[in-house]
Amino acid sequence: MENQGLPRVLVFGLLGIILLFIFGSSMFITINPGQKGVLFETLGDGLDKETIYGQGLHVVAPWNDMIVYDVKETETFEKMEVLSKNGLSIKIDLSIIHKPVNDRIGYLHDNIGTNYLEKIIKPAVRSVTREVIGDYLPEELYSTKREEIETEIYTKTQEIVTAKDIELPAIYIRDVTLPQTLRDAIEQKLKQEQEALEYDFKIQKAQKEAERKEIEANGISKFQRIVNQTITPQLLKWKGVEATQEISKSENSKVIVIGNGDGDLPIILGGQ
């Protein structure tokens, strides 16, 4: 009996090795950082949408399937040719930042699948971009309202993809290409507008300088009127007498003649 049991163990062991060799690669699944997984149970209830598998090594029955999603933020570039409000063709380069909602990848896989970028995100971005750009003139996209247009494209696209269990952190307008003649015309217009602003600034500066000089002249005139009203001949005579008294106290030799100067002010003769 013992001799019969041993071959059975060897047979089962050998069978296990063979199964491991055949299905080993599909039984051991490694989920790397930045990834999440959902399990499809072939002999069970199908896709388990609620259970999310994190990074690490997972052992999966060979008849089941682990679907791995990259949940890091990913940048996708999209080039488009759209029509502006006045019907001119514009080439626009967009940068789309996207990722699945981590704890909803089971529902994302069930409803859309791993190719959600091509099925949902790109069509939504193209449709919204054509709609938004069609409301603006080329010069607005090229200069004055570029940020506003970018925000509008992002907001409307986000409303579409969020309902599909997809996150959309940002959409950026990387580049706008207009026909050369139109671009030259816009740049010339912007240059003229800038020159007009500079001219207006110079006029405002000159006006303020004129106002300053007028205020300064009015101040000087007012000061002179006050001085003329305050300084009388009597005051000048008195100040002359005070000065004469101070001079007379000096040790330098001098001769002071009282009352013979203009306005009867003292005359000082001599002195060192």
Order of alpha helices (4+ residues) and beta strands (2+ residues): alpha-beta-beta-beta-beta-beta-beta-beta-alpha-alpha-alpha-beta-alpha-alpha-beta-beta
